[in-house]
Amino acid sequence: MIGAGSGYTALGQAAKTGTLNDISFLDGRWLGTYNGGPIEASWTAPAGNNIVGFIRMIKNDQPALYEIFAFEQTDKGPVALIKHFKPGMISLEEKDVRDRYLFIEAKKNQALFEKDDVSVRIIYELRTQNQLVIQRGKMEDGKWAFVDLFVFKRIP
């Protein structure tokens, strides 16, 4: 678990402006396990002021959940836009609703985003050239505490 001492901005400090290059390490295909089944992710390289990608979760050899990502460049840095779908491409969110995460800051091979309702923070981290980790953070006792949510290995 990583707390506020992870080197990231404390609550209430101004965010820094970033670019899609701060998350370009997402580029590629990734495979892991989650909730008893395989989880696969893929993201494109930055182009046209965006990065697109998906996460596909499988359970009992059947699709369980799809997440579709669009990271878009704004004047305040990248914004992560995410929609969730059940099998059959049935959206879990209403038509015009999506999760929105604002860029907070980046370090080498890491980027921190915060959900627009400030309930969750996400760290995307390239731990090694072939390991990508997505961590979820929640506020606990006045500090952000992070746990690994998804751990992926690069698919050659």
N, CA, C and O atoms as a DFTB+ gen file, in Angstrom:
624 C
 N C O
     1  1       0.841      -1.168       0.000
     2  2       0.000       0.000       0.000
     3  2       0.890       1.236       0.000
     4  3       1.861       1.314       0.753
     5  1       0.556       2.190      -0.841
     6  2       1.311       3.436      -0.916
     7  2       0.451       4.529      -0.323
     8  3      -0.714       4.669      -0.695
     9  1       0.998       5.300       0.586
    10  2       0.247       6.390       1.200
    11  2       0.606       7.717       0.580
    12  3       1.146       7.773      -0.525
    13  1       0.308       8.781       1.289
    14  2       0.583      10.126       0.796
    15  2       2.071      10.340       0.572
    16  3       2.452      11.247      -0.169
    17  1       2.915       9.537       1.186
    18  2       4.350       9.650       1.011
    19  2       4.837       9.115      -0.316
    20  3       6.045       8.993      -0.519
    21  1       3.930       8.791      -1.232
    22  2       4.320       8.236      -2.519
    23  2       4.955       9.282      -3.423
    24  3       5.367       8.963      -4.538
    25  1       5.042      10.525      -2.962
    26  2       5.655      11.567      -3.774
    27  2       4.654      12.331      -4.616
    28  3       5.048      13.210      -5.383
    29  1       3.389      12.028      -4.499
    30  2       2.384      12.709      -5.285
    31  2       1.757      13.855      -4.506
    32  3       1.839      13.918      -3.279
    33  1       1.135      14.746      -5.241
    34  2       0.522      15.942      -4.699
    35  2      -0.438      15.607      -3.560
    36  3      -1.262      14.700      -3.679
    37  1      -0.328      16.331      -2.479
    38  2      -1.265      16.194      -1.360
    39  2      -2.587      16.848      -1.746
    40  3      -2.629      17.712      -2.622
    41  1      -3.638      16.440      -1.102
    42  2      -4.961      16.989      -1.362
    43  2      -4.930      18.502      -1.189
    44  3      -4.393      19.009      -0.204
    45  1      -5.506      19.218      -2.144
    46  2      -5.600      20.659      -2.031
    47  2      -4.484      21.414      -2.739
    48  3      -4.573      22.632      -2.891
    49  1      -3.437      20.722      -3.175
    50  2      -2.382      21.406      -3.914
    51  2      -2.764      21.486      -5.379
    52  3      -3.533      20.666      -5.880
    53  1      -2.222      22.478      -6.056
    54  2      -2.539      22.663      -7.466
    55  2      -1.922      21.545      -8.299
    56  3      -0.791      21.125      -8.056
    57  1      -2.674      21.073      -9.277
    58  2      -2.178      20.053     -10.192
    59  2      -1.223      20.688     -11.198
    60  3      -1.268      21.895     -11.439
    61  1      -0.362      19.862     -11.779
    62  2       0.558      20.319     -12.807
    63  2      -0.015      19.962     -14.170
    64  3      -0.787      19.013     -14.303
    65  1       0.373      20.737     -15.184
    66  2      -0.075      20.433     -16.531
    67  2       0.785      19.313     -17.096
    68  3       2.006      19.323     -16.940
    69  1       0.163      18.368     -17.736
    70  2       0.879      17.259     -18.342
    71  2       0.472      17.093     -19.791
    72  3      -0.375      17.819     -20.311
    73  1       1.095      16.120     -20.426
    74  2       0.759      15.798     -21.819
    75  2       0.533      14.308     -21.941
    76  3       0.808      13.547     -21.014
    77  1       0.037      13.901     -23.078
    78  2      -0.161      12.482     -23.332
    79  2       1.160      11.723     -23.313
    80  3       1.175      10.517     -23.067
    81  1       2.271      12.414     -23.569
    82  2       3.573      11.750     -23.495
    83  2       3.853      11.230     -22.082
    84  3       4.620      10.283     -21.912
    85  1       3.229      11.850     -21.060
    86  2       3.400      11.388     -19.683
    87  2       2.800      10.002     -19.456
    88  3       3.157       9.324     -18.492
    89  1       1.897       9.577     -20.330
    90  2       1.294       8.246     -20.206
    91  2       1.545       7.388     -21.444
    92  3       0.893       6.361     -21.633
    93  1       2.476       7.802     -22.273
    94  2       2.762       7.040     -23.498
    95  2       3.283       5.638     -23.186
    96  3       3.264       4.773     -24.061
    97  1       3.751       5.394     -21.953
    98  2       4.224       4.066     -21.567
    99  2       3.098       3.029     -21.556
   100  3       3.370       1.830     -21.487
   101  1       1.837       3.470     -21.624
   102  2       0.711       2.537     -21.699
   103  2       0.679       1.779     -23.023
   104  3       0.113       0.689     -23.104
   105  1       1.279       2.351     -24.049
   106  2       1.245       1.807     -25.407
   107  2       1.610       0.321     -25.415
   108  3       2.652      -0.080     -24.896
   109  1       0.738      -0.480     -26.012
   110  2       1.020      -1.900     -26.157
   111  2      -0.135      -2.760     -25.692
   112  3      -1.215      -2.275     -25.355
   113  1       0.140      -4.076     -25.688
   114  2      -0.843      -5.071     -25.240
   115  2      -0.357      -5.674     -23.943
   116  3       0.833      -5.941     -23.777
   117  1      -1.299      -5.893     -23.010
   118  2      -0.971      -6.314     -21.653
   119  2      -1.924      -7.417     -21.203
   120  3      -3.097      -7.414     -21.575
   121  1      -1.425      -8.359     -20.402
   122  2      -2.242      -9.472     -19.926
   123  2      -1.997      -9.694     -18.437
   124  3      -0.860      -9.644     -17.970
   125  1      -3.082      -9.939     -17.699
   126  2      -2.987     -10.238     -16.279
   127  2      -4.126     -11.141     -15.865
   128  3      -4.814     -11.714     -16.710
   129  1      -4.328     -11.271     -14.560
   130  2      -5.477     -12.009     -14.040
   131  2      -6.204     -11.105     -13.054
   132  3      -5.594     -10.279     -12.375
   133  1      -7.526     -11.280     -12.992
   134  2      -8.347     -10.489     -12.086
   135  2      -9.635     -11.248     -11.819
   136  3     -10.276     -11.741     -12.748
   137  1     -10.008     -11.341     -10.568
   138  2     -11.283     -11.940     -10.190
   139  2     -11.449     -13.347     -10.769
   140  3     -12.535     -13.728     -11.205
   141  1     -10.356     -14.110     -10.766
   142  2     -10.421     -15.508     -11.195
   143  2     -10.347     -15.738     -12.693
   144  3     -10.565     -16.860     -13.149
   145  1     -10.050     -14.725     -13.459
   146  2      -9.966     -14.918     -14.903
   147  2      -8.950     -13.990     -15.525
   148  3      -8.400     -13.117     -14.854
   149  1      -8.701     -14.178     -16.817
   150  2      -7.742     -13.301     -17.489
   151  2      -8.305     -11.899     -17.707
   152  3      -9.511     -11.709     -17.865
   153  1      -7.413     -10.939     -17.711
   154  2      -7.760      -9.557     -18.020
   155  2      -6.724      -9.073     -19.020
   156  3      -5.520      -9.203     -18.796
   157  1      -7.199      -8.520     -20.115
   158  2      -6.316      -8.047     -21.172
   159  2      -6.559      -6.560     -21.376
   160  3      -7.691      -6.083     -21.296
   161  1      -5.479      -5.837     -21.641
   162  2      -5.581      -4.397     -21.906
   163  2      -4.739      -4.057     -23.114
   164  3      -3.762      -4.737     -23.425
   165  1      -5.130      -3.001     -23.784
   166  2      -4.368      -2.518     -24.929
   167  2      -4.602      -1.020     -25.059
   168  3      -5.730      -0.541     -24.944
   169  1      -3.511      -0.285     -25.300
   170  2      -3.603       1.150     -25.528
   171  2      -2.747       1.514     -26.733
   172  3      -1.747       0.859     -27.025
   173  1      -3.155       2.559     -27.420
   174  2      -2.406       3.061     -28.573
   175  2      -1.368       4.075     -28.118
   176  3      -1.400       4.552     -26.983
   177  1      -0.460       4.395     -29.009
   178  2       0.480       5.487     -28.784
   179  2      -0.278       6.808     -28.956
   180  3      -1.315       6.833     -29.619
   181  1       0.217       7.901     -28.375
   182  2      -0.440       9.192     -28.558
   183  2      -0.451       9.597     -30.037
   184  3       0.559       9.478     -30.730
   185  1      -1.590      10.070     -30.500
   186  2      -1.743      10.607     -31.857
   187  2      -3.032      11.416     -31.888
   188  3      -4.024      11.021     -31.276
   189  1      -3.028      12.541     -32.590
   190  2      -4.246      13.338     -32.706
   191  2      -4.790      13.804     -31.374
   192  3      -6.005      13.901     -31.201
   193  1      -3.905      14.097     -30.422
   194  2      -4.297      14.558     -29.087
   195  2      -5.126      13.549     -28.308
   196  3      -5.964      13.930     -27.491
   197  1      -4.893      12.245     -28.562
   198  2      -5.592      11.231     -27.784
   199  2      -4.815       9.927     -27.739
   200  3      -3.929       9.677     -28.556
   201  1      -5.169       9.105     -26.765
   202  2      -4.769       7.713     -26.648
   203  2      -6.071       6.954     -26.413
   204  3      -6.879       7.365     -25.581
   205  1      -6.286       5.859     -27.129
   206  2      -7.472       5.041     -26.892
   207  2      -7.034       3.652     -26.453
   208  3      -5.923       3.208     -26.744
   209  1      -7.933       2.982     -25.746
   210  2      -7.610       1.648     -25.287
   211  2      -8.820       0.937     -24.728
   212  3      -9.932       1.465     -24.695
   213  1      -8.558      -0.290     -24.284
   214  2      -9.631      -1.078     -23.684
   215  2      -9.050      -2.010     -22.636
   216  3      -7.857      -2.314     -22.626
   217  1      -9.930      -2.447     -21.760
   218  2      -9.660      -3.562     -20.861
   219  2     -10.798      -4.552     -21.051
   220  3     -11.974      -4.189     -21.071
   221  1     -10.407      -5.827     -21.192
   222  2     -11.391      -6.898     -21.366
   223  2     -11.196      -7.893     -20.230
   224  3     -10.107      -8.440     -20.057
   225  1     -12.267      -8.130     -19.447
   226  2     -12.226      -9.093     -18.347
   227  2     -13.031     -10.324     -18.741
   228  3     -14.133     -10.226     -19.282
   229  1     -12.444     -11.495     -18.450
   230  2     -13.095     -12.762     -18.794
   231  2     -13.226     -13.596     -17.524
   232  3     -12.298     -13.662     -16.718
   233  1     -14.364     -14.220     -17.354
   234  2     -14.602     -15.109     -16.204
   235  2     -15.321     -16.355     -16.717
   236  3     -16.297     -16.247     -17.460
   237  1     -14.848     -17.531     -16.325
   238  2     -15.432     -18.802     -16.771
   239  2     -15.519     -18.869     -18.288
   240  3     -16.520     -19.321     -18.844
   241  1     -14.468     -18.418     -18.947
   242  2     -14.360     -18.463     -20.409
   243  2     -15.434     -17.630     -21.124
   244  3     -15.747     -17.882     -22.288
   245  1     -15.992     -16.643     -20.425
   246  2     -17.015     -15.764     -20.991
   247  2     -16.640     -14.320     -20.696
   248  3     -15.963     -14.050     -19.704
   249  1     -17.071     -13.381     -21.549
   250  2     -16.805     -11.973     -21.232
   251  2     -17.535     -11.575     -19.951
   252  3     -18.686     -11.954     -19.734
   253  1     -16.846     -10.806     -19.107
   254  2     -17.453     -10.341     -17.850
   255  2     -17.670      -8.829     -17.879
   256  3     -18.698      -8.336     -17.416
   257  1     -16.697      -8.096     -18.426
   258  2     -16.787      -6.638     -18.445
   259  2     -15.813      -6.090     -19.473
   260  3     -14.719      -6.623     -19.659
   261  1     -16.225      -5.015     -20.139
   262  2     -15.358      -4.268     -21.041
   263  2     -15.248      -2.849     -20.514
   264  3     -16.243      -2.264     -20.085
   265  1     -14.040      -2.291     -20.542
   266  2     -13.825      -0.875     -20.244
   267  2     -13.187      -0.253     -21.478
   268  3     -12.171      -0.737     -21.975
   269  1     -13.787       0.811     -21.959
   270  2     -13.254       1.526     -23.117
   271  2     -12.691       2.850     -22.617
   272  3     -13.366       3.594     -21.906
   273  1     -11.432       3.139     -23.001
   274  2     -10.713       4.333     -22.535
   275  2     -10.462       5.300     -23.679
   276  3     -10.196       4.891     -24.809
   277  1     -10.551       6.579     -23.374
   278  2     -10.042       7.639     -24.246
   279  2      -9.332       8.632     -23.342
   280  3      -9.949       9.269     -22.489
   281  1      -8.035       8.752     -23.541
   282  2      -7.275       9.808     -22.875
   283  2      -7.211      10.947     -23.878
   284  3      -6.682      10.776     -24.977
   285  1      -7.738      12.097     -23.516
   286  2      -7.745      13.247     -24.416
   287  2      -6.923      14.376     -23.814
   288  3      -6.980      14.635     -22.612
   289  1      -6.157      15.041     -24.671
   290  2      -5.341      16.165     -24.219
   291  2      -6.218      17.400     -24.074
   292  3      -6.991      17.731     -24.973
   293  1      -6.094      18.083     -22.932
   294  2      -6.777      19.350     -22.720
   295  2      -5.718      20.373     -22.324
   296  3      -4.553      20.021     -22.141
   297  1      -6.113      21.633     -22.190
   298  2      -5.148      22.657     -21.792
   299  2      -4.683      22.474     -20.349
   300  3      -3.695      23.084     -19.941
   301  1      -5.381      21.641     -19.570
   302  2      -4.980      21.362     -18.187
   303  2      -4.292      20.001     -18.063
   304  3      -4.011      19.548     -16.953
   305  1      -4.023      19.355     -19.182
   306  2      -3.385      18.043     -19.167
   307  2      -4.326      16.976     -19.689
   308  3      -5.449      17.273     -20.095
   309  1      -3.864      15.724     -19.676
   310  2      -4.715      14.638     -20.167
   311  2      -5.922      14.423     -19.256
   312  3      -5.844      14.610     -18.042
   313  1      -7.020      14.034     -19.859
   314  2      -8.221      13.632     -19.137
   315  2      -8.526      12.203     -19.556
   316  3      -8.528      11.887     -20.746
   317  1      -8.785      11.335     -18.575
   318  2      -9.147       9.946     -18.858
   319  2     -10.667       9.829     -18.842
   320  3     -11.317      10.177     -17.857
   321  1     -11.216       9.342     -19.929
   322  2     -12.657       9.130     -20.055
   323  2     -12.882       7.629     -20.208
   324  3     -12.277       6.996     -21.072
   325  1     -13.757       7.054     -19.366
   326  2     -13.908       5.604     -19.325
   327  2     -15.385       5.243     -19.285
   328  3     -16.159       5.814     -18.517
   329  1     -15.762       4.282     -20.125
   330  2     -17.117       3.723     -20.103
   331  2     -17.004       2.233     -19.867
   332  3     -16.049       1.594     -20.310
   333  1     -17.981       1.684     -19.168
   334  2     -18.017       0.267     -18.817
   335  2     -19.193      -0.398     -19.518
   336  3     -20.280       0.172     -19.616
   337  1     -18.958      -1.611     -20.002
   338  2     -19.985      -2.355     -20.727
   339  2     -20.047      -3.792     -20.248
   340  3     -19.017      -4.424     -20.009
   341  1     -21.266      -4.305     -20.108
   342  2     -21.491      -5.723     -19.857
   343  2     -21.436      -6.441     -21.195
   344  3     -21.446      -5.792     -22.241
   345  1     -21.378      -7.784     -21.182
   346  2     -21.442      -8.515     -22.453
   347  2     -22.650      -8.062     -23.274
   348  3     -23.698      -7.729     -22.722
   349  1     -22.494      -8.054     -24.573
   350  2     -23.526      -7.532     -25.472
   351  2     -23.379      -6.041     -25.687
   352  3     -24.240      -5.412     -26.302
   353  1     -22.270      -5.456     -25.174
   354  2     -21.995      -4.015     -25.248
   355  2     -23.122      -3.191     -24.622
   356  3     -23.500      -2.137     -25.134
   357  1     -23.645      -3.693     -23.512
   358  2     -24.678      -2.986     -22.757
   359  2     -23.982      -2.057     -21.774
   360  3     -23.285      -2.505     -20.864
   361  1     -24.178      -0.770     -21.966
   362  2     -23.484       0.232     -21.153
   363  2     -23.967       0.200     -19.709
   364  3     -25.166       0.111     -19.444
   365  1     -23.017       0.272     -18.779
   366  2     -23.375       0.369     -17.369
   367  2     -23.710       1.804     -16.981
   368  3     -24.417       2.040     -16.001
   369  1     -23.196       2.765     -17.759
   370  2     -23.514       4.170     -17.531
   371  2     -24.578       4.606     -18.538
   372  3     -24.752       3.983     -19.585
   373  1     -25.278       5.674     -18.207
   374  2     -26.239       6.239     -19.142
   375  2     -25.513       6.711     -20.404
   376  3     -24.289       6.843     -20.408
   377  1     -26.265       6.962     -21.460
   378  2     -25.713       7.318     -22.774
   379  2     -24.652       8.414     -22.714
   380  3     -23.573       8.244     -23.282
   381  1     -24.924       9.521     -22.049
   382  2     -24.003      10.658     -22.023
   383  2     -23.128      10.687     -20.771
   384  3     -22.481      11.698     -20.496
   385  1     -23.100       9.603     -20.018
   386  2     -22.336       9.553     -18.773
   387  2     -21.107       8.672     -18.978
   388  3     -21.166       7.646     -19.655
   389  1     -19.987       9.098     -18.377
   390  2     -18.764       8.310     -18.383
   391  2     -17.978       8.711     -17.154
   392  3     -18.183       9.793     -16.604
   393  1     -17.070       7.834     -16.719
   394  2     -16.168       8.212     -15.638
   395  2     -15.131       9.163     -16.223
   396  3     -14.663       8.971     -17.345
   397  1     -14.780      10.182     -15.458
   398  2     -13.823      11.196     -15.919
   399  2     -12.774      11.385     -14.840
   400  3     -13.093      11.680     -13.688
   401  1     -11.512      11.211     -15.229
   402  2     -10.391      11.356     -14.314
   403  2      -9.478      12.463     -14.826
   404  3      -9.086      12.467     -15.993
   405  1      -9.145      13.398     -13.947
   406  2      -8.302      14.530     -14.304
   407  2      -6.850      14.242     -13.952
   408  3      -6.562      13.651     -12.912
   409  1      -5.954      14.653     -14.806
   410  2      -4.520      14.497     -14.583
   411  2      -4.110      15.338     -13.377
   412  3      -4.475      16.509     -13.274
   413  1      -3.345      14.726     -12.463
   414  2      -2.801      15.451     -11.313
   415  2      -1.326      15.742     -11.558
   416  3      -0.908      16.900     -11.552
   417  1      -0.533      14.684     -11.775
   418  2       0.878      14.869     -12.071
   419  2       1.491      13.557     -12.534
   420  3       0.871      12.497     -12.457
   421  1       2.728      13.655     -13.017
   422  2       3.437      12.479     -13.502
   423  2       4.871      12.495     -13.007
   424  3       5.462      13.549     -12.768
   425  1       5.410      11.296     -12.862
   426  2       6.825      11.065     -12.622
   427  2       7.263      10.097     -13.719
   428  3       6.440       9.641     -14.512
   429  1       8.532       9.790     -13.765
   430  2       9.009       8.854     -14.785
   431  2       8.237       7.528     -14.684
   432  3       8.243       6.873     -13.642
   433  1       7.586       7.153     -15.768
   434  2       6.824       5.906     -15.879
   435  2       5.668       5.787     -14.894
   436  3       5.242       4.678     -14.573
   437  1       5.153       6.920     -14.409
   438  2       3.977       6.936     -13.542
   439  2       3.140       8.172     -13.849
   440  3       3.669       9.232     -14.182
   441  1       1.822       8.016     -13.730
   442  2       0.933       9.168     -13.855
   443  2      -0.225       8.999     -12.880
   444  3      -0.758       7.903     -12.706
   445  1      -0.599      10.098     -12.253
   446  2      -1.657      10.111     -11.252
   447  2      -2.858      10.883     -11.797
   448  3      -2.724      11.999     -12.298
   449  1      -4.043      10.258     -11.686
   450  2      -5.300      10.871     -12.095
   451  2      -6.274      10.822     -10.927
   452  3      -6.180       9.949     -10.064
   453  1      -7.218      11.772     -10.908
   454  2      -8.235      11.819      -9.853
   455  2      -9.606      11.911     -10.494
   456  3      -9.831      12.718     -11.395
   457  1     -10.527      11.070     -10.016
   458  2     -11.899      11.099     -10.521
   459  2     -12.496      12.468     -10.245
   460  3     -12.222      13.070      -9.207
   461  1     -13.313      12.962     -11.172
   462  2     -13.821      14.333     -11.043
   463  2     -14.671      14.558      -9.804
   464  3     -14.875      15.705      -9.406
   465  1     -15.176      13.488      -9.180
   466  2     -15.903      13.666      -7.919
   467  2     -14.972      13.532      -6.698
   468  3     -15.438      13.548      -5.559
   469  1     -13.669      13.402      -6.938
   470  2     -12.612      13.343      -5.926
   471  2     -12.727      12.108      -5.018
   472  3     -12.164      12.099      -3.924
   473  1     -13.445      11.073      -5.456
   474  2     -13.636       9.891      -4.621
   475  2     -12.527       8.855      -4.790
   476  3     -12.305       8.030      -3.904
   477  1     -11.838       8.897      -5.918
   478  2     -10.855       7.868      -6.257
   479  2      -9.687       8.512      -6.985
   480  3      -9.863       9.462      -7.748
   481  1      -8.486       7.980      -6.739
   482  2      -7.314       8.332      -7.527
   483  2      -6.773       7.058      -8.162
   484  3      -6.874       5.972      -7.591
   485  1      -6.202       7.206      -9.345
   486  2      -5.631       6.081     -10.084
   487  2      -4.191       6.414     -10.435
   488  3      -3.897       7.505     -10.924
   489  1      -3.298       5.468     -10.184
   490  2      -1.910       5.592     -10.632
   491  2      -1.679       4.542     -11.710
   492  3      -1.908       3.353     -11.492
   493  1      -1.225       4.991     -12.868
   494  2      -0.749       4.102     -13.926
   495  2       0.762       4.068     -13.779
   496  3       1.409       5.115     -13.757
   497  1       1.333       2.862     -13.677
   498  2       2.766       2.757     -13.420
   499  2       3.391       1.646     -14.251
   500  3       2.937       0.503     -14.221
   501  1       4.428       1.991     -14.986
   502  2       5.252       1.010     -15.672
   503  2       6.374       0.644     -14.706
   504  3       7.375       1.355     -14.615
   505  1       6.208      -0.471     -13.981
   506  2       7.177      -0.847     -12.944
   507  2       8.470      -1.386     -13.553
   508  3       9.566      -1.089     -13.078
   509  1       8.326      -2.172     -14.598
   510  2       9.469      -2.622     -15.389
   511  2       9.041      -2.500     -16.841
   512  3       7.879      -2.213     -17.130
   513  1       9.967      -2.714     -17.742
   514  2       9.632      -2.582     -19.167
   515  2       8.483      -3.507     -19.565
   516  3       7.765      -3.228     -20.526
   517  1       8.306      -4.608     -18.830
   518  2       7.279      -5.589     -19.178
   519  2       6.208      -5.769     -18.115
   520  3       5.468      -6.752     -18.152
   521  1       6.107      -4.828     -17.152
   522  2       5.056      -4.907     -16.131
   523  2       4.377      -3.550     -15.974
   524  3       5.017      -2.546     -15.662
   525  1       3.067      -3.549     -16.198
   526  2       2.236      -2.366     -16.032
   527  2       1.278      -2.620     -14.878
   528  3       0.639      -3.670     -14.812
   529  1       1.180      -1.649     -13.964
   530  2       0.301      -1.787     -12.809
   531  2      -0.636      -0.582     -12.750
   532  3      -0.218       0.562     -12.933
   533  1      -1.903      -0.866     -12.492
   534  2      -2.888       0.185     -12.248
   535  2      -3.275       0.080     -10.778
   536  3      -3.763      -0.956     -10.325
   537  1      -3.050       1.169     -10.036
   538  2      -3.364       1.209      -8.613
   539  2      -4.581       2.102      -8.381
   540  3      -4.769       3.111      -9.061
   541  1      -5.399       1.713      -7.408
   542  2      -6.556       2.531      -7.029
   543  2      -6.304       3.095      -5.643
   544  3      -5.872       2.378      -4.741
   545  1      -6.574       4.380      -5.479
   546  2      -6.379       5.031      -4.195
   547  2      -7.675       5.569      -3.631
   548  3      -8.535       6.068      -4.356
   549  1      -7.795       5.457      -2.305
   550  2      -8.933       6.016      -1.577
   551  2      -8.382       6.818      -0.411
   552  3      -7.294       6.537       0.091
   553  1      -9.129       7.801       0.008
   554  2      -8.749       8.610       1.161
   555  2      -9.013       7.805       2.428
   556  3     -10.134       7.361       2.676
   557  1      -7.943       7.620       3.240
   558  2      -8.057       6.923       4.516
   559  2      -7.301       7.716       5.566
   560  3      -6.102       7.958       5.428
   561  1      -7.997       8.117       6.607
   562  2      -7.385       8.883       7.697
   563  2      -6.642      10.118       7.187
   564  3      -5.547      10.427       7.657
   565  1      -7.234      10.813       6.238
   566  2      -6.664      12.054       5.727
   567  2      -5.528      11.882       4.738
   568  3      -4.908      12.868       4.342
   569  1      -5.235      10.640       4.324
   570  2      -4.164      10.381       3.357
   571  2      -4.681       9.458       2.268
   572  3      -5.580       8.648       2.495
   573  1      -4.099       9.592       1.081
   574  2      -4.439       8.689      -0.014
   575  2      -3.681       7.384       0.177
   576  3      -2.458       7.386       0.317
   577  1      -4.409       6.266       0.183
   578  2      -3.818       4.931       0.300
   579  2      -4.100       4.178      -1.002
   580  3      -5.246       4.098      -1.446
   581  1      -3.056       3.633      -1.603
   582  2      -3.157       2.961      -2.899
   583  2      -2.908       1.469      -2.761
   584  3      -2.068       1.036      -1.973
   585  1      -3.653       0.686      -3.541
   586  2      -3.433      -0.755      -3.651
   587  2      -3.402      -1.108      -5.132
   588  3      -4.039      -0.448      -5.953
   589  1      -2.644      -2.167      -5.466
   590  2      -2.611      -2.637      -6.847
   591  2      -3.979      -3.185      -7.213
   592  3      -4.505      -4.056      -6.521
   593  1      -4.552      -2.689      -8.283
   594  2      -5.842      -3.160      -8.779
   595  2      -5.616      -4.181      -9.891
   596  3      -6.151      -5.288      -9.836
   597  1      -4.828      -3.815     -10.895
   598  2      -4.508      -4.695     -12.014
   599  2      -2.995      -4.733     -12.182
   600  3      -2.327      -3.699     -12.146
   601  1      -2.464      -5.945     -12.368
   602  2      -1.036      -6.114     -12.652
   603  2      -0.945      -6.863     -13.981
   604  3      -1.444      -7.980     -14.117
   605  1      -0.302      -6.228     -14.951
   606  2      -0.213      -6.785     -16.305
   607  2       1.241      -7.091     -16.682
   608  3       2.176      -6.441     -16.215
   609  1       1.395      -8.096     -17.535
   610  2       2.667      -8.366     -18.201
   611  2       2.480      -8.038     -19.671
   612  3       1.411      -8.258     -20.241
   613  1       3.537      -7.508     -20.278
   614  2       3.470      -7.149     -21.698
   615  2       3.289      -8.408     -22.551
   616  3       3.939      -9.428     -22.318
   617  1       2.408      -8.320     -23.529
   618  2       2.226      -9.384     -24.506
   619  2       3.121      -9.046     -25.695
   620  3       2.963      -7.995     -26.317
   621  1       4.069      -9.948     -26.011
   622  2       4.983      -9.632     -27.133
   623  2       4.257      -9.542     -28.475
   624  3       4.887      -9.285     -29.501
